[in-house]
């Protein structure tokens, strides 16, 4: 019984944190300039998936989404008017790596990055 407990403890320690590799992604900023949002401006990057969402008035909204595309700059940019006063989340896959980014837009349209620290 003691060996089983040690084996379980060892497997847990080697596997890392729960949820660590479930596709949540690394933290990586996106380019935001008014209504234009670019997931990358590097022409060598390939964007294959993105979701831009927000919770507004208690309702979860998906604002933009694509999946299984192979987009290169300038097609990695979208034009979408974001409402000030809300938090936005982006999840995307670029060069086969999952990324995430969240930010807040205040009423003066200043953008504040949220999280990302390790």
N, CA, C and O atoms as a GROMACS GRO file, in nm:
protein
  472
    1UNK      N    1   0.082  -0.119   0.000
    1UNK     CA    2   0.000   0.000   0.000
    1UNK      C    3   0.086   0.126   0.000
    1UNK      O    4   0.056   0.223  -0.069
    2UNK      N    5   0.194   0.124   0.077
    2UNK     CA    6   0.285   0.237   0.085
    2UNK      C    7   0.350   0.263  -0.050
    2UNK      O    8   0.371   0.379  -0.088
    3UNK      N    9   0.383   0.157  -0.124
    3UNK     CA   10   0.444   0.173  -0.257
    3UNK      C   11   0.345   0.234  -0.356
    3UNK      O   12   0.383   0.315  -0.440
    4UNK      N   13   0.219   0.196  -0.346
    4UNK     CA   14   0.115   0.252  -0.433
    4UNK      C   15   0.100   0.401  -0.408
    4UNK      O   16   0.087   0.479  -0.503
    5UNK      N   17   0.100   0.443  -0.281
    5UNK     CA   18   0.090   0.585  -0.247
    5UNK      C   19   0.209   0.662  -0.303
    5UNK      O   20   0.191   0.770  -0.360
    6UNK      N   21   0.330   0.609  -0.287
    6UNK     CA   22   0.451   0.675  -0.339
    6UNK      C   23   0.448   0.684  -0.491
    6UNK      O   24   0.488   0.786  -0.547
    7UNK      N   25   0.402   0.579  -0.557
    7UNK     CA   26   0.392   0.579  -0.703
    7UNK      C   27   0.292   0.684  -0.750
    7UNK      O   28   0.317   0.755  -0.847
    8UNK      N   29   0.178   0.694  -0.682
    8UNK     CA   30   0.077   0.794  -0.717
    8UNK      C   31   0.131   0.934  -0.697
    8UNK      O   32   0.111   1.021  -0.782
    9UNK      N   33   0.200   0.957  -0.586
    9UNK     CA   34   0.260   1.087  -0.558
    9UNK      C   35   0.365   1.123  -0.662
    9UNK      O   36   0.371   1.238  -0.708
   10UNK      N   37   0.448   1.028  -0.701
   10UNK     CA   38   0.551   1.051  -0.802
   10UNK      C   39   0.489   1.084  -0.938
   10UNK      O   40   0.534   1.176  -1.005
   11UNK      N   41   0.386   1.011  -0.978
   11UNK     CA   42   0.319   1.038  -1.106
   11UNK      C   43   0.256   1.177  -1.107
   11UNK      O   44   0.262   1.248  -1.207
   12UNK      N   45   0.197   1.216  -0.996
   12UNK     CA   46   0.136   1.349  -0.986
   12UNK      C   47   0.242   1.457  -0.996
   12UNK      O   48   0.221   1.557  -1.065
   13UNK      N   49   0.354   1.439  -0.930
   13UNK     CA   50   0.461   1.538  -0.934
   13UNK      C   51   0.521   1.551  -1.073
   13UNK      O   52   0.554   1.662  -1.116
   14UNK      N   53   0.535   1.442  -1.144
   14UNK     CA   54   0.593   1.445  -1.278
   14UNK      C   55   0.498   1.499  -1.383
   14UNK      O   56   0.542   1.550  -1.486
   15UNK      N   57   0.369   1.488  -1.359
   15UNK     CA   58   0.273   1.531  -1.460
   15UNK      C   59   0.246   1.681  -1.457
   15UNK      O   60   0.186   1.733  -1.551
   16UNK      N   61   0.288   1.752  -1.353
   16UNK     CA   62   0.268   1.897  -1.346
   16UNK      C   63   0.132   1.932  -1.290
   16UNK      O   64   0.061   1.847  -1.236
   17UNK      N   65   0.097   2.060  -1.304
   17UNK     CA   66  -0.029   2.109  -1.249
   17UNK      C   67  -0.147   2.062  -1.333
   17UNK      O   68  -0.136   2.046  -1.455
   18UNK      N   69  -0.258   2.039  -1.267
   18UNK     CA   70  -0.380   2.002  -1.336
   18UNK      C   71  -0.420   2.118  -1.427
   18UNK      O   72  -0.424   2.233  -1.383
   19UNK      N   73  -0.450   2.089  -1.553
   19UNK     CA   74  -0.493   2.191  -1.647
   19UNK      C   75  -0.378   2.263  -1.716
   19UNK      O   76  -0.401   2.350  -1.800
   20UNK      N   77  -0.255   2.226  -1.681
   20UNK     CA   78  -0.140   2.298  -1.734
   20UNK      C   79  -0.127   2.284  -1.886
   20UNK      O   80  -0.088   2.379  -1.953
   21UNK      N   81  -0.159   2.168  -1.939
   21UNK     CA   82  -0.140   2.145  -2.082
   21UNK      C   83  -0.272   2.113  -2.153
   21UNK      O   84  -0.275   2.030  -2.243
   22UNK      N   85  -0.377   2.178  -2.112
   22UNK     CA   86  -0.508   2.151  -2.171
   22UNK      C   87  -0.542   2.247  -2.284
   22UNK      O   88  -0.659   2.262  -2.318
   23UNK      N   89  -0.443   2.314  -2.343
   23UNK     CA   90  -0.469   2.401  -2.455
   23UNK      C   91  -0.502   2.544  -2.417
   23UNK      O   92  -0.544   2.622  -2.503
   24UNK      N   93  -0.485   2.580  -2.291
   24UNK     CA   94  -0.513   2.716  -2.248
   24UNK      C   95  -0.418   2.812  -2.318
   24UNK      O   96  -0.459   2.918  -2.365
   25UNK      N   97  -0.294   2.776  -2.326
   25UNK     CA   98  -0.197   2.854  -2.402
   25UNK      C   99  -0.109   2.946  -2.322
   25UNK      O  100  -0.138   2.981  -2.208
   26UNK      N  101  -0.001   2.982  -2.386
   26UNK     CA  102   0.094   3.077  -2.330
   26UNK      C  103   0.038   3.218  -2.344
   26UNK      O  104  -0.050   3.243  -2.427
   27UNK      N  105   0.090   3.310  -2.264
   27UNK     CA  106   0.049   3.449  -2.270
   27UNK      C  107   0.124   3.519  -2.381
   27UNK      O  108   0.248   3.517  -2.383
   28UNK      N  109   0.053   3.581  -2.475
   28UNK     CA  110   0.116   3.656  -2.583
   28UNK      C  111   0.025   3.770  -2.625
   28UNK      O  112  -0.093   3.749  -2.654
   29UNK      N  113   0.080   3.890  -2.626
   29UNK     CA  114   0.001   4.009  -2.661
   29UNK      C  115  -0.041   4.007  -2.807
   29UNK      O  116   0.021   3.943  -2.892
   30UNK      N  117  -0.149   4.079  -2.834
   30UNK     CA  118  -0.194   4.103  -2.970
   30UNK      C  119  -0.187   4.253  -2.995
   30UNK      O  120  -0.180   4.332  -2.900
   31UNK      N  121  -0.189   4.293  -3.121
   31UNK     CA  122  -0.180   4.434  -3.159
   31UNK      C  123  -0.322   4.490  -3.171
   31UNK      O  124  -0.404   4.436  -3.246
   32UNK      N  125  -0.350   4.598  -3.098
   32UNK     CA  126  -0.482   4.660  -3.100
   32UNK      C  127  -0.465   4.808  -3.132
   32UNK      O  128  -0.395   4.879  -3.061
   33UNK      N  129  -0.530   4.853  -3.240
   33UNK     CA  130  -0.525   4.994  -3.278
   33UNK      C  131  -0.663   5.034  -3.326
   33UNK      O  132  -0.699   5.013  -3.442
   34UNK      N  133  -0.741   5.091  -3.234
   34UNK     CA  134  -0.879   5.127  -3.268
   34UNK      C  135  -0.959   5.002  -3.299
   34UNK      O  136  -0.960   4.908  -3.220
   35UNK      N  137  -1.026   4.999  -3.413
   35UNK     CA  138  -1.105   4.882  -3.448
   35UNK      C  139  -1.023   4.768  -3.508
   35UNK      O  140  -1.076   4.660  -3.533
   36UNK      N  141  -0.894   4.790  -3.531
   36UNK     CA  142  -0.811   4.685  -3.592
   36UNK      C  143  -0.739   4.604  -3.484
   36UNK      O  144  -0.671   4.660  -3.398
   37UNK      N  145  -0.757   4.472  -3.491
   37UNK     CA  146  -0.689   4.379  -3.401
   37UNK      C  147  -0.610   4.283  -3.488
   37UNK      O  148  -0.664   4.219  -3.578
   38UNK      N  149  -0.480   4.273  -3.459
   38UNK     CA  150  -0.393   4.182  -3.533
   38UNK      C  151  -0.335   4.081  -3.435
   38UNK      O  152  -0.278   4.118  -3.332
   39UNK      N  153  -0.350   3.955  -3.467
   39UNK     CA  154  -0.293   3.850  -3.383
   39UNK      C  155  -0.143   3.839  -3.406
   39UNK      O  156  -0.070   3.792  -3.319
   40UNK      N  157  -0.096   3.883  -3.522
   40UNK     CA  158   0.046   3.896  -3.552
   40UNK      C  159   0.061   3.990  -3.671
   40UNK      O  160  -0.029   4.001  -3.755
   41UNK      N  161   0.176   4.056  -3.677
   41UNK     CA  162   0.207   4.140  -3.793
   41UNK      C  163   0.331   4.087  -3.865
   41UNK      O  164   0.384   4.151  -3.956
   42UNK      N  165   0.376   3.970  -3.824
   42UNK     CA  166   0.491   3.904  -3.885
   42UNK      C  167   0.442   3.814  -4.000
   42UNK      O  168   0.364   3.722  -3.976
   43UNK      N  169   0.486   3.841  -4.120
   43UNK     CA  170   0.438   3.768  -4.238
   43UNK      C  171   0.479   3.620  -4.236
   43UNK      O  172   0.421   3.540  -4.309
   44UNK      N  173   0.576   3.583  -4.154
   44UNK     CA  174   0.618   3.443  -4.148
   44UNK      C  175   0.531   3.360  -4.052
   44UNK      O  176   0.539   3.238  -4.054
   45UNK      N  177   0.450   3.425  -3.969
   45UNK     CA  178   0.360   3.354  -3.877
   45UNK      C  179   0.239   3.302  -3.951
   45UNK      O  180   0.192   3.363  -4.047
   46UNK      N  181   0.187   3.188  -3.906
   46UNK     CA  182   0.065   3.130  -3.962
   46UNK      C  183  -0.037   3.114  -3.851
   46UNK      O  184  -0.016   3.040  -3.755
   47UNK      N  185  -0.147   3.185  -3.864
   47UNK     CA  186  -0.257   3.182  -3.768
   47UNK      C  187  -0.359   3.079  -3.815
   47UNK      O  188  -0.407   3.087  -3.928
   48UNK      N  189  -0.392   2.982  -3.729
   48UNK     CA  190  -0.486   2.877  -3.770
   48UNK      C  191  -0.619   2.880  -3.694
   48UNK      O  192  -0.716   2.817  -3.736
   49UNK      N  193  -0.623   2.954  -3.582
   49UNK     CA  194  -0.746   2.958  -3.503
   49UNK      C  195  -0.744   3.082  -3.416
   49UNK      O  196  -0.640   3.123  -3.367
   50UNK      N  197  -0.863   3.143  -3.398
   50UNK     CA  198  -0.877   3.248  -3.298
   50UNK      C  199  -1.020   3.259  -3.251
   50UNK      O  200  -1.115   3.228  -3.324
   51UNK      N  201  -1.033   3.303  -3.127
   51UNK     CA  202  -1.163   3.336  -3.068
   51UNK      C  203  -1.142   3.465  -2.989
   51UNK      O  204  -1.051   3.473  -2.907
   52UNK      N  205  -1.225   3.563  -3.013
   52UNK     CA  206  -1.226   3.687  -2.937
   52UNK      C  207  -1.362   3.695  -2.869
   52UNK      O  208  -1.465   3.690  -2.935
   53UNK      N  209  -1.361   3.708  -2.735
   53UNK     CA  210  -1.487   3.705  -2.661
   53UNK      C  211  -1.486   3.806  -2.548
   53UNK      O  212  -1.383   3.864  -2.514
   54UNK      N  213  -1.605   3.825  -2.490
   54UNK     CA  214  -1.622   3.917  -2.378
   54UNK      C  215  -1.751   3.883  -2.306
   54UNK      O  216  -1.844   3.829  -2.366
   55UNK      N  217  -1.757   3.915  -2.178
   55UNK     CA  218  -1.882   3.905  -2.104
   55UNK      C  219  -1.932   4.047  -2.083
   55UNK      O  220  -1.867   4.129  -2.018
   56UNK      N  221  -2.048   4.074  -2.139
   56UNK     CA  222  -2.104   4.210  -2.134
   56UNK      C  223  -2.248   4.203  -2.086
   56UNK      O  224  -2.330   4.131  -2.142
   57UNK      N  225  -2.276   4.279  -1.980
   57UNK     CA  226  -2.412   4.277  -1.924
   57UNK      C  227  -2.451   4.139  -1.874
   57UNK      O  228  -2.568   4.102  -1.880
   58UNK      N  229  -2.353   4.063  -1.824
   58UNK     CA  230  -2.380   3.929  -1.773
   58UNK      C  231  -2.394   3.823  -1.880
   58UNK      O  232  -2.424   3.708  -1.850
   59UNK      N  233  -2.374   3.861  -2.006
   59UNK     CA  234  -2.390   3.767  -2.117
   59UNK      C  235  -2.256   3.744  -2.186
   59UNK      O  236  -2.188   3.839  -2.226
   60UNK      N  237  -2.218   3.617  -2.201
   60UNK     CA  238  -2.095   3.580  -2.271
   60UNK      C  239  -2.118   3.596  -2.421
   60UNK      O  240  -2.215   3.543  -2.476
   61UNK      N  241  -2.027   3.668  -2.487
   61UNK     CA  242  -2.041   3.692  -2.631
   61UNK      C  243  -1.913   3.653  -2.704
   61UNK      O  244  -1.803   3.695  -2.665
   62UNK      N  245  -1.927   3.574  -2.808
   62UNK     CA  246  -1.816   3.547  -2.898
   62UNK      C  247  -1.824   3.653  -3.007
   62UNK      O  248  -1.923   3.660  -3.080
   63UNK      N  249  -1.721   3.735  -3.017
   63UNK     CA  250  -1.723   3.849  -3.109
   63UNK      C  251  -1.662   3.817  -3.245
   63UNK      O  252  -1.704   3.873  -3.346
   64UNK      N  253  -1.565   3.728  -3.247
   64UNK     CA  254  -1.501   3.687  -3.372
   64UNK      C  255  -1.441   3.550  -3.351
   64UNK      O  256  -1.387   3.520  -3.245
   65UNK      N  257  -1.451   3.466  -3.453
   65UNK     CA  258  -1.399   3.330  -3.442
   65UNK      C  259  -1.364   3.275  -3.580
   65UNK      O  260  -1.432   3.303  -3.679
   66UNK      N  261  -1.258   3.199  -3.587
   66UNK     CA  262  -1.224   3.122  -3.706
   66UNK      C  263  -1.149   2.998  -3.661
   66UNK      O  264  -1.086   2.998  -3.555
   67UNK      N  265  -1.155   2.895  -3.741
   67UNK     CA  266  -1.089   2.769  -3.707
   67UNK      C  267  -1.043   2.700  -3.834
   67UNK      O  268  -1.112   2.702  -3.936
   68UNK      N  269  -0.927   2.641  -3.829
   68UNK     CA  270  -0.871   2.562  -3.938
   68UNK      C  271  -0.838   2.644  -4.063
   68UNK      O  272  -0.848   2.593  -4.175
   69UNK      N  273  -0.801   2.768  -4.045
   69UNK     CA  274  -0.753   2.850  -4.155
   69UNK      C  275  -0.601   2.855  -4.146
   69UNK      O  276  -0.543   2.821  -4.043
   70UNK      N  277  -0.538   2.896  -4.252
   70UNK     CA  278  -0.394   2.922  -4.252
   70UNK      C  279  -0.377   3.066  -4.298
   70UNK      O  280  -0.361   3.093  -4.417
   71UNK      N  281  -0.380   3.157  -4.203
   71UNK     CA  282  -0.377   3.298  -4.233
   71UNK      C  283  -0.239   3.357  -4.207
   71UNK      O  284  -0.175   3.326  -4.106
   72UNK      N  285  -0.194   3.441  -4.298
   72UNK     CA  286  -0.070   3.516  -4.282
   72UNK      C  287  -0.104   3.664  -4.288
   72UNK      O  288  -0.207   3.702  -4.344
   73UNK      N  289  -0.016   3.747  -4.231
   73UNK     CA  290  -0.039   3.891  -4.231
   73UNK      C  291  -0.050   3.942  -4.374
   73UNK      O  292   0.034   3.905  -4.457
   74UNK      N  293  -0.147   4.024  -4.408
   74UNK     CA  294  -0.238   4.104  -4.324
   74UNK      C  295  -0.370   4.035  -4.289
   74UNK      O  296  -0.455   4.095  -4.224
   75UNK      N  297  -0.387   3.909  -4.332
   75UNK     CA  298  -0.511   3.838  -4.302
   75UNK      C  299  -0.521   3.794  -4.157
   75UNK      O  300  -0.623   3.738  -4.117
   76UNK      N  301  -0.417   3.819  -4.077
   76UNK     CA  302  -0.421   3.789  -3.934
   76UNK      C  303  -0.485   3.903  -3.856
   76UNK      O  304  -0.490   3.899  -3.733
   77UNK      N  305  -0.533   4.004  -3.927
   77UNK     CA  306  -0.598   4.120  -3.865
   77UNK      C  307  -0.747   4.117  -3.893
   77UNK      O  308  -0.791   4.074  -3.999
   78UNK      N  309  -0.824   4.164  -3.795
   78UNK     CA  310  -0.968   4.178  -3.812
   78UNK      C  311  -1.007   4.320  -3.772
   78UNK      O  312  -0.938   4.384  -3.692
   79UNK      N  313  -1.116   4.367  -3.826
   79UNK     CA  314  -1.171   4.497  -3.787
   79UNK      C  315  -1.300   4.472  -3.711
   79UNK      O  316  -1.396   4.415  -3.764
   80UNK      N  317  -1.300   4.515  -3.586
   80UNK     CA  318  -1.417   4.496  -3.502
   80UNK      C  319  -1.419   4.609  -3.399
   80UNK      O  320  -1.318   4.639  -3.337
   81UNK      N  321  -1.533   4.669  -3.382
   81UNK     CA  322  -1.548   4.778  -3.286
   81UNK      C  323  -1.572   4.717  -3.148
   81UNK      O  324  -1.670   4.647  -3.126
   82UNK      N  325  -1.480   4.745  -3.056
   82UNK     CA  326  -1.491   4.693  -2.920
   82UNK      C  327  -1.551   4.802  -2.829
   82UNK      O  328  -1.509   4.917  -2.834
   83UNK      N  329  -1.646   4.764  -2.748
   83UNK     CA  330  -1.715   4.857  -2.660
   83UNK      C  331  -1.630   4.885  -2.537
   83UNK      O  332  -1.587   4.792  -2.468
   84UNK      N  333  -1.604   5.012  -2.508
   84UNK     CA  334  -1.527   5.046  -2.387
   84UNK      C  335  -1.600   5.002  -2.260
   84UNK      O  336  -1.722   4.990  -2.256
   85UNK      N  337  -1.520   4.977  -2.155
   85UNK     CA  338  -1.576   4.941  -2.026
   85UNK      C  339  -1.588   4.792  -2.003
   85UNK      O  340  -1.651   4.749  -1.906
   86UNK      N  341  -1.530   4.712  -2.091
   86UNK     CA  342  -1.541   4.567  -2.078
   86UNK      C  343  -1.404   4.500  -2.089
   86UNK      O  344  -1.308   4.556  -2.141
   87UNK      N  345  -1.400   4.378  -2.035
   87UNK     CA  346  -1.282   4.292  -2.046
   87UNK      C  347  -1.301   4.201  -2.166
   87UNK      O  348  -1.410   4.149  -2.189
   88UNK      N  349  -1.194   4.183  -2.242
   88UNK     CA  350  -1.195   4.098  -2.361
   88UNK      C  351  -1.091   3.989  -2.346
   88UNK      O  352  -0.985   4.009  -2.286
   89UNK      N  353  -1.121   3.873  -2.402
   89UNK     CA  354  -1.029   3.760  -2.400
   89UNK      C  355  -1.005   3.713  -2.543
   89UNK      O  356  -1.098   3.705  -2.624
   90UNK      N  357  -0.880   3.684  -2.573
   90UNK     CA  358  -0.844   3.627  -2.703
   90UNK      C  359  -0.774   3.494  -2.678
   90UNK      O  360  -0.690   3.483  -2.588
   91UNK      N  361  -0.809   3.397  -2.756
   91UNK     CA  362  -0.742   3.267  -2.756
   91UNK      C  363  -0.711   3.238  -2.901
   91UNK      O  364  -0.798   3.248  -2.987
   92UNK      N  365  -0.586   3.200  -2.930
   92UNK     CA  366  -0.551   3.177  -3.069
   92UNK      C  367  -0.437   3.078  -3.081
   92UNK      O  368  -0.360   3.056  -2.987
   93UNK      N  369  -0.427   3.019  -3.199
   93UNK     CA  370  -0.319   2.925  -3.230
   93UNK      C  371  -0.240   2.982  -3.346
   93UNK      O  372  -0.293   3.010  -3.453
   94UNK      N  373  -0.111   2.998  -3.321
   94UNK     CA  374  -0.021   3.052  -3.423
   94UNK      C  375   0.104   2.965  -3.426
   94UNK      O  376   0.163   2.935  -3.322
   95UNK      N  377   0.142   2.925  -3.545
   95UNK     CA  378   0.258   2.838  -3.563
   95UNK      C  379   0.247   2.712  -3.476
   95UNK      O  380   0.346   2.665  -3.420
   96UNK      N  381   0.125   2.660  -3.466
   96UNK     CA  382   0.093   2.537  -3.392
   96UNK      C  383   0.111   2.550  -3.241
   96UNK      O  384   0.123   2.448  -3.171
   97UNK      N  385   0.114   2.672  -3.189
   97UNK     CA  386   0.124   2.697  -3.045
   97UNK      C  387   0.001   2.775  -3.001
   97UNK      O  388  -0.039   2.872  -3.065
   98UNK      N  389  -0.060   2.732  -2.890
   98UNK     CA  390  -0.178   2.801  -2.836
   98UNK      C  391  -0.134   2.919  -2.752
   98UNK      O  392  -0.040   2.911  -2.673
   99UNK      N  393  -0.205   3.031  -2.770
   99UNK     CA  394  -0.178   3.153  -2.696
   99UNK      C  395  -0.308   3.208  -2.639
   99UNK      O  396  -0.418   3.170  -2.682
  100UNK      N  397  -0.294   3.298  -2.540
  100UNK     CA  398  -0.409   3.364  -2.481
  100UNK      C  399  -0.370   3.507  -2.447
  100UNK      O  400  -0.252   3.537  -2.428
  101UNK      N  401  -0.468   3.593  -2.440
  101UNK     CA  402  -0.446   3.733  -2.405
  101UNK      C  403  -0.578   3.790  -2.356
  101UNK      O  404  -0.683   3.762  -2.414
  102UNK      N  405  -0.573   3.869  -2.250
  102UNK     CA  406  -0.694   3.938  -2.205
  102UNK      C  407  -0.659   4.083  -2.173
  102UNK      O  408  -0.548   4.114  -2.130
  103UNK      N  409  -0.758   4.169  -2.194
  103UNK     CA  410  -0.734   4.312  -2.179
  103UNK      C  411  -0.865   4.383  -2.147
  103UNK      O  412  -0.974   4.331  -2.170
  104UNK      N  413  -0.850   4.502  -2.093
  104UNK     CA  414  -0.963   4.587  -2.058
  104UNK      C  415  -0.952   4.716  -2.138
  104UNK      O  416  -0.843   4.771  -2.153
  105UNK      N  417  -1.064   4.765  -2.190
  105UNK     CA  418  -1.068   4.894  -2.258
  105UNK      C  419  -1.151   4.990  -2.173
  105UNK      O  420  -1.269   4.966  -2.150
  106UNK      N  421  -1.087   5.099  -2.125
  106UNK     CA  422  -1.162   5.194  -2.042
  106UNK      C  423  -1.240   5.291  -2.130
  106UNK      O  424  -1.233   5.284  -2.253
  107UNK      N  425  -1.315   5.379  -2.068
  107UNK     CA  426  -1.402   5.470  -2.143
  107UNK      C  427  -1.325   5.571  -2.228
  107UNK      O  428  -1.382   5.630  -2.320
  108UNK      N  429  -1.197   5.591  -2.199
  108UNK     CA  430  -1.112   5.677  -2.282
  108UNK      C  431  -1.040   5.597  -2.391
  108UNK      O  432  -0.953   5.649  -2.461
  109UNK      N  433  -1.078   5.469  -2.403
  109UNK     CA  434  -1.022   5.375  -2.502
  109UNK      C  435  -0.875   5.339  -2.476
  109UNK      O  436  -0.804   5.296  -2.567
  110UNK      N  437  -0.831   5.357  -2.351
  110UNK     CA  438  -0.698   5.309  -2.314
  110UNK      C  439  -0.708   5.159  -2.286
  110UNK      O  440  -0.806   5.112  -2.227
  111UNK      N  441  -0.607   5.085  -2.328
  111UNK     CA  442  -0.607   4.941  -2.312
  111UNK      C  443  -0.514   4.902  -2.198
  111UNK      O  444  -0.399   4.947  -2.191
  112UNK      N  445  -0.565   4.820  -2.109
  112UNK     CA  446  -0.487   4.768  -1.998
  112UNK      C  447  -0.478   4.616  -2.013
  112UNK      O  448  -0.580   4.548  -2.019
  113UNK      N  449  -0.356   4.565  -2.019
  113UNK     CA  450  -0.333   4.422  -2.027
  113UNK      C  451  -0.366   4.360  -1.891
  113UNK      O  452  -0.330   4.415  -1.787
  114UNK      N  453  -0.434   4.246  -1.892
  114UNK     CA  454  -0.473   4.178  -1.768
  114UNK      C  455  -0.403   4.044  -1.760
  114UNK      O  456  -0.413   3.963  -1.852
  115UNK      N  457  -0.333   4.020  -1.652
  115UNK     CA  458  -0.269   3.890  -1.630
  115UNK      C  459  -0.145   3.873  -1.713
  115UNK      O  460  -0.079   3.970  -1.752
  116UNK      N  461  -0.114   3.748  -1.739
  116UNK     CA  462   0.002   3.715  -1.820
  116UNK      C  463   0.128   3.692  -1.741
  116UNK      O  464   0.224   3.636  -1.793
  117UNK      N  465   0.130   3.736  -1.614
  117UNK     CA  466   0.249   3.716  -1.536
  117UNK      C  467   0.253   3.572  -1.488
  117UNK      O  468   0.150   3.507  -1.472
  118UNK      N  469   0.371   3.524  -1.468
  118UNK     CA  470   0.390   3.384  -1.430
  118UNK      C  471   0.424   3.374  -1.284
  118UNK      O  472   0.444   3.264  -1.232
   0.00000   0.00000   0.00000
